[in-house]
Amino acid sequence: MSVERVTTSSSGEPSLTPLAQLPGTRVLAWADDTLYVSRGYSVERATIRGAHNEWQRVGYFSPPVWRRLTSKTKLAQRIARDGFHALAVLPSGHLIGAVAGAIVTLAPGEASFRVTHKVVRGTRPLHITATPDARLLWGEYFDNAHREEVHLYSSVDYGATWQIAHTFPKGAIRHVHNMVYDEWENCLWILTGDYGAECQILRASVDLKQMEVAMSGNQQARAVAMVPTPEGLYFASDTPLEENHLYRLDRSGKLNELSALSSSSIYGCRVGPAIFFSTMVEPSEANPDSHVRLYAGRGGSWRPLLAWKKDRWPMRLFQYGNAFLPDGRNQTNYLALTTIAVQGADLVTTIFRVS
């Protein structure tokens, strides 16, 4: 694994010990102590106990024939954006995933995912969100050059059917980056982009009947990754136009700038009291870094722990360098991440012990 250990954690800061690697996989989601990953169009899971874990295939989605071929090799898979891109796990055992062009659902006892919604604008949402009452939500993510209206979709029958639950009017936003459930306020945080007033962080009721703006109007409110905690919301900006930063929005509404980032960030997660954000290699004048970096922190102390150098393949065709972090609720002391388009660790999932 070609990874650089950037810093040595000091007392009180999280440190990482690598335990296991799974080549050819991508992390998707935690369900307490169970980790879900994809291998192409197959979803596998294991209860994580340390370095040695028993992986079990739980379901498969049958894509078009040409995608079955492209998903067999790394570079073709990267070009075609194959495989699963998001997964939500319900307590009932239902799995709801996003693949190119569709939302797919696997019911308990079944072996094959079935299409329950065809995505007609864009290829897929960036995330699928689940609430404790098994409500499922996702927002449209597409180029939207003409700033058409943008929909939020919801399902209350385990992903079997989908309805438009809210519509942003024409010209309001470009697209939806993420919807994050906050267990401490029993609400949703909706993150939108991309320019000017389109950049919004919205607080919404779980049924989306009430919605208010918490932040808007600048590139630092352009976010994809957000991690709720008891003390507040940690989020990272995702802009190629300015230097990026990590922030904490306290429960009182106070915004705290915590750290500069080397580039845009679109993934974050929590392991116990430690919070992690990864950066992507999307070079611009404001963010010229050629390394994917993993930042870690607790409270106000943050630093990059690991770095991976972008590989030689052109990023617009073969994807930006990145480190995917899983969604869901993690009840372990393990961090799982998948690196892509980096030297020596392309499409490799690594499991670390966090201490």
C-alpha positions as a Markdown table, in Angstrom:
| # | Residue | x | y | z |
|---|---|---|---|---|
| 1 | Met | 0.0 | 0.0 | 0.0 |
| 2 | Ser | 1.6 | 3.3 | -1.2 |
| 3 | Val | 0.5 | 5.6 | 1.7 |
| 4 | Glu | 2.5 | 8.3 | 3.4 |
| 5 | Arg | 2.1 | 8.7 | 7.1 |
| 6 | Val | 2.1 | 12.5 | 7.3 |
| 7 | Thr | 2.2 | 13.1 | 11.0 |
| 8 | Thr | 2.5 | 11.1 | 14.2 |
| 9 | Ser | -0.5 | 11.7 | 16.4 |
| 10 | Ser | 0.2 | 13.4 | 19.7 |
| 11 | Ser | -1.4 | 12.6 | 23.0 |
| 12 | Gly | -5.2 | 12.8 | 22.8 |
| 13 | Glu | -5.4 | 12.7 | 19.0 |
| 14 | Pro | -6.5 | 9.7 | 17.1 |
| 15 | Ser | -3.9 | 7.3 | 15.7 |
| 16 | Leu | -4.4 | 4.6 | 13.0 |
| 17 | Thr | -3.1 | 1.0 | 12.9 |
| 18 | Pro | -3.7 | -0.8 | 9.5 |
| 19 | Leu | -5.2 | -4.2 | 10.1 |
| 20 | Ala | -6.6 | -5.5 | 6.7 |
| 21 | Gln | -6.9 | -4.7 | 3.1 |
| 22 | Leu | -9.6 | -5.8 | 0.5 |
| 23 | Pro | -8.4 | -5.1 | -3.1 |
| 24 | Gly | -11.1 | -4.5 | -5.7 |
| 25 | Thr | -13.7 | -3.3 | -3.2 |
| 26 | Arg | -15.4 | 0.0 | -2.2 |
| 27 | Val | -16.8 | 0.8 | 1.3 |
| 28 | Leu | -20.4 | 1.7 | 1.4 |
| 29 | Ala | -22.0 | 1.8 | 4.9 |
| 30 | Trp | -21.8 | 0.7 | 8.5 |
| 31 | Ala | -24.7 | -0.9 | 10.4 |
| 32 | Asp | -23.4 | -0.8 | 14.0 |
| 33 | Asp | -20.5 | -3.3 | 13.9 |
| 34 | Thr | -21.2 | -4.7 | 10.4 |
| 35 | Leu | -19.4 | -3.2 | 7.4 |
| 36 | Tyr | -20.9 | -3.3 | 3.9 |
| 37 | Val | -18.7 | -3.1 | 0.8 |
| 38 | Ser | -19.2 | -3.6 | -2.9 |
| 39 | Arg | -17.1 | -5.7 | -5.3 |
| 40 | Gly | -18.4 | -4.5 | -8.7 |
| 41 | Tyr | -22.1 | -5.1 | -8.6 |
| 42 | Ser | -22.0 | -7.5 | -5.6 |
| 43 | Val | -22.5 | -6.3 | -2.1 |
| 44 | Glu | -20.7 | -8.1 | 0.8 |
| 45 | Arg | -20.7 | -7.6 | 4.5 |
| 46 | Ala | -18.7 | -8.7 | 7.6 |
| 47 | Thr | -18.9 | -8.1 | 11.3 |
| 48 | Ile | -15.6 | -6.4 | 11.9 |
| 49 | Arg | -13.6 | -7.9 | 14.7 |
| 50 | Gly | -10.0 | -6.9 | 13.8 |
| 51 | Ala | -7.6 | -8.1 | 11.1 |
| 52 | His | -9.5 | -11.3 | 10.2 |
| 53 | Asn | -13.2 | -11.0 | 9.2 |
| 54 | Glu | -15.6 | -13.4 | 7.5 |
| 55 | Trp | -17.1 | -11.8 | 4.4 |
| 56 | Gln | -20.4 | -12.9 | 3.1 |
| 57 | Arg | -22.1 | -11.9 | -0.2 |
| 58 | Val | -25.6 | -10.6 | 0.5 |
| 59 | Gly | -26.8 | -9.5 | -2.9 |
| 60 | Tyr | -26.1 | -8.8 | -6.5 |
| 61 | Phe | -27.4 | -6.3 | -9.0 |
| 62 | Ser | -27.5 | -7.4 | -12.7 |
| 63 | Pro | -26.4 | -4.4 | -14.8 |
| 64 | Pro | -26.6 | -4.2 | -18.6 |
| 65 | Val | -24.2 | -6.6 | -20.4 |
| 66 | Trp | -21.7 | -3.9 | -21.3 |
| 67 | Arg | -21.4 | -2.9 | -17.6 |
| 68 | Arg | -20.8 | -6.5 | -16.6 |
| 69 | Leu | -17.7 | -6.3 | -18.9 |
| 70 | Thr | -16.4 | -2.9 | -17.9 |
| 71 | Ser | -16.8 | -3.7 | -14.2 |
| 72 | Lys | -14.3 | -6.6 | -14.5 |
| 73 | Thr | -11.2 | -4.4 | -14.9 |
| 74 | Lys | -10.1 | -1.4 | -12.7 |
| 75 | Leu | -9.5 | 1.2 | -15.4 |
| 76 | Ala | -12.7 | 0.3 | -17.3 |
| 77 | Gln | -14.7 | 0.4 | -14.1 |
| 78 | Arg | -13.3 | 3.8 | -13.3 |
| 79 | Ile | -14.2 | 5.2 | -16.8 |
| 80 | Ala | -17.7 | 3.8 | -16.7 |
| 81 | Arg | -18.3 | 4.7 | -13.0 |
| 82 | Asp | -19.4 | 1.2 | -12.4 |
| 83 | Gly | -20.6 | -0.5 | -9.2 |
| 84 | Phe | -22.5 | 0.8 | -6.2 |
| 85 | His | -22.1 | 4.4 | -5.2 |
| 86 | Ala | -24.2 | 4.6 | -2.1 |
| 87 | Leu | -26.0 | 2.2 | 0.2 |
| 88 | Ala | -28.5 | 2.6 | 3.1 |
| 89 | Val | -29.1 | -0.2 | 5.5 |
| 90 | Leu | -32.4 | -0.4 | 7.4 |
| 91 | Pro | -32.9 | -2.2 | 10.7 |
| 92 | Ser | -35.5 | -4.4 | 8.9 |
| 93 | Gly | -32.6 | -5.8 | 6.8 |
| 94 | His | -33.6 | -4.0 | 3.6 |
| 95 | Leu | -30.7 | -2.6 | 1.5 |
| 96 | Ile | -31.2 | 0.4 | -0.8 |
| 97 | Gly | -28.4 | 1.3 | -3.2 |
| 98 | Ala | -27.5 | 3.8 | -5.9 |
| 99 | Val | -26.0 | 2.5 | -9.2 |
| 100 | Ala | -25.6 | 4.3 | -12.5 |
| 101 | Gly | -29.1 | 5.2 | -13.6 |
| 102 | Ala | -31.1 | 3.6 | -10.8 |
| 103 | Ile | -32.1 | 3.3 | -7.2 |
| 104 | Val | -32.1 | -0.5 | -6.4 |
| 105 | Thr | -33.5 | -2.4 | -3.4 |
| 106 | Leu | -32.8 | -5.7 | -1.8 |
| 107 | Ala | -35.4 | -7.1 | 0.5 |
| 108 | Pro | -34.5 | -9.6 | 3.3 |
| 109 | Gly | -34.3 | -13.1 | 2.0 |
| 110 | Glu | -33.7 | -12.0 | -1.6 |
| 111 | Ala | -30.5 | -12.5 | -3.5 |
| 112 | Ser | -30.8 | -9.9 | -6.3 |
| 113 | Phe | -31.3 | -6.1 | -6.1 |
| 114 | Arg | -34.2 | -4.9 | -8.2 |
| 115 | Val | -34.7 | -1.4 | -9.7 |
| 116 | Thr | -37.3 | 0.6 | -7.8 |
| 117 | His | -36.6 | 4.0 | -9.4 |
| 118 | Lys | -34.9 | 5.0 | -12.7 |
| 119 | Val | -32.8 | 8.1 | -12.4 |
| 120 | Val | -33.6 | 10.3 | -15.4 |
| 121 | Arg | -31.5 | 13.4 | -14.6 |
| 122 | Gly | -27.9 | 12.8 | -13.8 |
| 123 | Thr | -26.6 | 9.3 | -13.2 |
| 124 | Arg | -27.2 | 8.8 | -9.4 |
| 125 | Pro | -27.5 | 10.7 | -6.1 |
| 126 | Leu | -24.3 | 11.0 | -4.1 |
| 127 | His | -25.9 | 9.6 | -0.9 |
| 128 | Ile | -29.0 | 7.8 | 0.3 |
| 129 | Thr | -30.2 | 8.8 | 3.8 |
| 130 | Ala | -32.2 | 6.7 | 6.2 |
| 131 | Thr | -34.0 | 7.9 | 9.4 |
| 132 | Pro | -34.8 | 5.8 | 12.5 |
| 133 | Asp | -38.4 | 5.4 | 11.3 |
| 134 | Ala | -37.1 | 3.8 | 8.1 |
| 135 | Arg | -37.8 | 6.8 | 5.9 |
| 136 | Leu | -35.4 | 6.9 | 3.0 |
| 137 | Leu | -34.4 | 10.1 | 1.2 |
| 138 | Trp | -32.1 | 11.3 | -1.6 |
| 139 | Gly | -31.8 | 14.5 | -3.7 |
| 140 | Glu | -31.2 | 14.9 | -7.4 |
| 141 | Tyr | -27.6 | 15.4 | -8.5 |
| 142 | Phe | -27.2 | 16.4 | -12.1 |
| 143 | Asp | -25.4 | 19.1 | -14.2 |
| 144 | Asn | -28.5 | 21.3 | -14.4 |
| 145 | Ala | -26.9 | 23.9 | -16.6 |
| 146 | His | -30.3 | 25.7 | -17.1 |
| 147 | Arg | -31.1 | 25.6 | -13.4 |
| 148 | Glu | -34.3 | 23.6 | -13.6 |
| 149 | Glu | -36.3 | 22.7 | -10.5 |
| 150 | Val | -34.6 | 20.0 | -8.3 |
| 151 | His | -36.5 | 17.3 | -6.4 |
| 152 | Leu | -36.0 | 15.5 | -3.1 |
| 153 | Tyr | -37.3 | 11.9 | -3.2 |
| 154 | Ser | -38.7 | 9.9 | -0.3 |
| 155 | Ser | -39.8 | 6.3 | 0.4 |
| 156 | Val | -41.7 | 5.1 | 3.4 |
| 157 | Asp | -42.1 | 1.5 | 2.2 |
| 158 | Tyr | -38.5 | 0.2 | 2.5 |
| 159 | Gly | -37.5 | 1.6 | -0.9 |
| 160 | Ala | -40.2 | -0.2 | -2.9 |
| 161 | Thr | -41.7 | 3.1 | -4.2 |
| 162 | Trp | -40.5 | 6.7 | -4.4 |
| 163 | Gln | -42.4 | 10.0 | -4.3 |
| 164 | Ile | -41.3 | 13.6 | -4.7 |
| 165 | Ala | -41.2 | 15.0 | -1.2 |
| 166 | His | -40.0 | 18.5 | -1.9 |
| 167 | Thr | -39.1 | 20.6 | -4.9 |
| 168 | Phe | -36.6 | 23.4 | -5.1 |
| 169 | Pro | -38.0 | 25.9 | -7.6 |
| 170 | Lys | -36.3 | 26.8 | -10.9 |
| 171 | Gly | -33.2 | 28.9 | -10.3 |
| 172 | Ala | -32.9 | 28.2 | -6.5 |
| 173 | Ile | -30.1 | 25.6 | -6.6 |
| 174 | Arg | -28.0 | 23.7 | -9.0 |
| 175 | His | -28.3 | 20.3 | -7.4 |
| 176 | Val | -28.3 | 18.4 | -4.0 |
| 177 | His | -25.0 | 17.2 | -2.6 |
| 178 | Asn | -26.2 | 15.4 | 0.5 |
| 179 | Met | -29.0 | 14.9 | 3.1 |
| 180 | Val | -27.7 | 14.0 | 6.6 |
| 181 | Tyr | -29.8 | 12.8 | 9.5 |
| 182 | Asp | -29.0 | 14.4 | 12.9 |
| 183 | Glu | -30.1 | 12.1 | 15.8 |
| 184 | Trp | -29.5 | 14.8 | 18.4 |
| 185 | Glu | -32.1 | 17.2 | 16.9 |
| 186 | Asn | -34.1 | 14.6 | 15.0 |
| 187 | Cys | -33.8 | 16.6 | 11.8 |
| 188 | Leu | -32.2 | 16.6 | 8.4 |
| 189 | Trp | -29.4 | 18.8 | 7.1 |
| 190 | Ile | -29.6 | 19.3 | 3.3 |
| 191 | Leu | -26.5 | 20.5 | 1.5 |
| 192 | Thr | -26.8 | 22.1 | -1.9 |
| 193 | Gly | -24.6 | 23.8 | -4.5 |
| 194 | Asp | -22.8 | 25.2 | -6.4 |
| 195 | Tyr | -22.5 | 29.0 | -6.8 |
| 196 | Gly | -23.6 | 32.1 | -4.9 |
| 197 | Ala | -27.0 | 31.7 | -3.2 |
| 198 | Glu | -27.2 | 28.1 | -4.6 |
| 199 | Cys | -24.7 | 27.1 | -1.8 |
| 200 | Gln | -26.9 | 26.3 | 1.1 |
| 201 | Ile | -27.0 | 24.3 | 4.4 |
| 202 | Leu | -30.6 | 23.8 | 5.3 |
| 203 | Arg | -32.2 | 22.4 | 8.5 |
| 204 | Ala | -35.4 | 20.5 | 7.7 |
| 205 | Ser | -37.9 | 18.4 | 9.6 |
| 206 | Val | -37.7 | 14.6 | 8.8 |
| 207 | Asp | -40.9 | 14.8 | 6.8 |
| 208 | Leu | -39.5 | 17.9 | 4.9 |
| 209 | Lys | -42.5 | 20.0 | 5.7 |
| 210 | Gln | -40.4 | 22.6 | 7.5 |
| 211 | Met | -37.1 | 23.9 | 6.2 |
| 212 | Glu | -34.9 | 26.9 | 7.1 |
| 213 | Val | -31.5 | 28.2 | 6.0 |
| 214 | Ala | -28.6 | 27.8 | 8.4 |
| 215 | Met | -25.9 | 29.0 | 6.0 |
| 216 | Ser | -25.9 | 30.2 | 2.4 |
| 217 | Gly | -24.4 | 32.5 | -0.2 |
| 218 | Asn | -20.7 | 31.7 | -0.3 |
| 219 | Gln | -18.3 | 28.9 | -1.3 |
| 220 | Gln | -17.6 | 27.9 | 2.3 |
| 221 | Ala | -21.3 | 26.9 | 2.5 |
| 222 | Arg | -20.7 | 24.6 | -0.5 |
| 223 | Ala | -20.4 | 21.3 | 1.2 |
| 224 | Val | -21.0 | 17.6 | 0.7 |
| 225 | Ala | -19.5 | 16.0 | 3.8 |
| 226 | Met | -21.1 | 16.6 | 7.2 |
| 227 | Val | -20.8 | 14.7 | 10.5 |
| 228 | Pro | -23.3 | 15.4 | 13.3 |
| 229 | Thr | -22.1 | 15.0 | 17.0 |
| 230 | Pro | -23.6 | 15.9 | 20.3 |
| 231 | Glu | -21.8 | 19.3 | 20.4 |
| 232 | Gly | -22.6 | 20.3 | 16.8 |
| 233 | Leu | -22.1 | 19.7 | 13.1 |
| 234 | Tyr | -18.7 | 19.2 | 11.6 |
| 235 | Phe | -18.5 | 19.8 | 7.9 |
| 236 | Ala | -16.0 | 20.4 | 5.1 |
| 237 | Ser | -16.2 | 22.8 | 2.2 |
| 238 | Asp | -16.0 | 21.5 | -1.4 |
| 239 | Thr | -14.9 | 24.3 | -3.7 |
| 240 | Pro | -12.3 | 24.6 | -6.5 |
| 241 | Leu | -12.5 | 28.4 | -6.3 |
| 242 | Glu | -11.1 | 29.1 | -2.8 |
| 243 | Glu | -9.1 | 27.4 | -0.1 |
| 244 | Asn | -11.2 | 24.8 | 1.7 |
| 245 | His | -11.8 | 24.5 | 5.4 |
| 246 | Leu | -13.2 | 22.4 | 8.1 |
| 247 | Tyr | -15.9 | 23.9 | 10.3 |
| 248 | Arg | -18.1 | 23.2 | 13.4 |
| 249 | Leu | -21.6 | 24.6 | 13.6 |
| 250 | Asp | -22.4 | 24.5 | 17.3 |
| 251 | Arg | -25.8 | 23.7 | 18.6 |
| 252 | Ser | -26.1 | 27.3 | 19.6 |
| 253 | Gly | -25.7 | 28.3 | 15.9 |
| 254 | Lys | -22.1 | 29.6 | 16.3 |
| 255 | Leu | -19.8 | 28.8 | 13.4 |
| 256 | Asn | -16.2 | 27.9 | 14.1 |
| 257 | Glu | -13.4 | 27.6 | 11.5 |
| 258 | Leu | -11.3 | 24.6 | 12.6 |
| 259 | Ser | -8.6 | 24.0 | 10.0 |
| 260 | Ala | -7.6 | 24.7 | 6.4 |
| 261 | Leu | -7.8 | 21.8 | 4.0 |
| 262 | Ser | -5.4 | 21.0 | 1.2 |
| 263 | Ser | -8.3 | 20.5 | -1.3 |
| 264 | Ser | -12.0 | 19.8 | -1.6 |
| 265 | Ser | -13.6 | 17.3 | 0.7 |
| 266 | Ile | -16.7 | 15.2 | 0.0 |
| 267 | Tyr | -16.5 | 12.4 | 2.5 |
| 268 | Gly | -16.5 | 12.4 | 6.3 |
| 269 | Cys | -17.3 | 9.9 | 9.1 |
| 270 | Arg | -17.1 | 9.4 | 12.9 |
| 271 | Val | -15.3 | 6.6 | 14.8 |
| 272 | Gly | -16.1 | 7.0 | 18.5 |
| 273 | Pro | -15.1 | 10.6 | 19.5 |
| 274 | Ala | -12.7 | 10.9 | 16.4 |
| 275 | Ile | -13.9 | 12.5 | 13.2 |
| 276 | Phe | -12.3 | 12.0 | 9.8 |
| 277 | Phe | -12.6 | 13.9 | 6.5 |
| 278 | Ser | -10.8 | 13.0 | 3.3 |
| 279 | Thr | -9.7 | 15.3 | 0.5 |
| 280 | Met | -9.8 | 14.7 | -3.2 |
| 281 | Val | -7.4 | 15.6 | -6.0 |
| 282 | Glu | -9.2 | 18.1 | -8.1 |
| 283 | Pro | -6.5 | 20.6 | -8.9 |
| 284 | Ser | -7.3 | 24.3 | -9.3 |
| 285 | Glu | -5.4 | 27.5 | -8.7 |
| 286 | Ala | -6.8 | 27.6 | -5.2 |
| 287 | Asn | -6.2 | 23.9 | -4.4 |
| 288 | Pro | -3.1 | 22.6 | -6.3 |
| 289 | Asp | -2.5 | 19.6 | -4.1 |
| 290 | Ser | -1.7 | 16.3 | -5.9 |
| 291 | His | -2.3 | 14.1 | -2.9 |
| 292 | Val | -5.4 | 12.6 | -1.3 |
| 293 | Arg | -5.3 | 13.3 | 2.4 |
| 294 | Leu | -7.0 | 12.0 | 5.5 |
| 295 | Tyr | -7.6 | 14.6 | 8.2 |
| 296 | Ala | -8.5 | 13.6 | 11.7 |
| 297 | Gly | -9.5 | 15.5 | 14.8 |
| 298 | Arg | -11.5 | 15.8 | 18.0 |
| 299 | Gly | -13.0 | 19.2 | 18.8 |
| 300 | Gly | -10.7 | 22.0 | 17.7 |
| 301 | Ser | -7.4 | 20.0 | 17.0 |
| 302 | Trp | -7.0 | 18.7 | 13.5 |
| 303 | Arg | -4.2 | 17.4 | 11.3 |
| 304 | Pro | -3.6 | 15.3 | 8.2 |
| 305 | Leu | -2.6 | 11.7 | 9.2 |
| 306 | Leu | -2.2 | 9.9 | 5.8 |
| 307 | Ala | -1.7 | 10.9 | 2.2 |
| 308 | Trp | -1.8 | 9.1 | -1.2 |
| 309 | Lys | -0.4 | 10.5 | -4.4 |
| 310 | Lys | -2.7 | 10.7 | -7.4 |
| 311 | Asp | -1.8 | 8.1 | -10.1 |
| 312 | Arg | -0.8 | 8.9 | -13.7 |
| 313 | Trp | -4.2 | 8.4 | -15.4 |
| 314 | Pro | -6.1 | 11.6 | -16.5 |
| 315 | Met | -8.6 | 12.5 | -13.8 |
| 316 | Arg | -11.5 | 13.7 | -15.9 |
| 317 | Leu | -11.7 | 10.3 | -17.7 |
| 318 | Phe | -10.4 | 8.0 | -15.0 |
| 319 | Gln | -11.8 | 9.8 | -11.9 |
| 320 | Tyr | -10.3 | 12.2 | -9.3 |
| 321 | Gly | -8.1 | 10.8 | -6.7 |
| 322 | Asn | -10.1 | 10.2 | -3.5 |
| 323 | Ala | -10.7 | 8.3 | -0.3 |
| 324 | Phe | -14.2 | 7.1 | 0.1 |
| 325 | Leu | -15.6 | 7.0 | 3.7 |
| 326 | Pro | -18.7 | 4.9 | 4.5 |
| 327 | Asp | -22.1 | 6.2 | 5.5 |
| 328 | Gly | -24.2 | 4.7 | 8.4 |
| 329 | Arg | -23.7 | 4.3 | 12.1 |
| 330 | Asn | -20.4 | 2.9 | 13.2 |
| 331 | Gln | -20.3 | 1.4 | 16.7 |
| 332 | Thr | -16.8 | 0.0 | 16.5 |
| 333 | Asn | -13.3 | 1.5 | 16.9 |
| 334 | Tyr | -12.4 | 0.7 | 13.3 |
| 335 | Leu | -12.1 | 3.1 | 10.4 |
| 336 | Ala | -12.7 | 1.7 | 6.9 |
| 337 | Leu | -11.8 | 3.7 | 3.7 |
| 338 | Thr | -11.4 | 3.0 | 0.0 |
| 339 | Thr | -8.8 | 4.8 | -2.0 |
| 340 | Ile | -9.2 | 5.3 | -5.8 |
| 341 | Ala | -7.0 | 6.7 | -8.5 |
| 342 | Val | -3.9 | 6.8 | -6.3 |
| 343 | Gln | -0.5 | 5.2 | -6.7 |
| 344 | Gly | -0.3 | 1.7 | -5.3 |
| 345 | Ala | -3.8 | 1.6 | -3.7 |
| 346 | Asp | -6.3 | 2.0 | -6.5 |
| 347 | Leu | -9.7 | 0.6 | -5.5 |
| 348 | Val | -8.3 | -0.8 | -2.2 |
| 349 | Thr | -10.3 | -0.9 | 1.0 |
| 350 | Thr | -8.2 | -0.6 | 4.2 |
| 351 | Ile | -9.4 | -1.2 | 7.7 |
| 352 | Phe | -7.6 | 0.6 | 10.5 |
| 353 | Arg | -7.9 | 0.4 | 14.3 |
| 354 | Val | -8.4 | 3.8 | 15.8 |
| 355 | Ser | -6.8 | 4.5 | 19.1 |
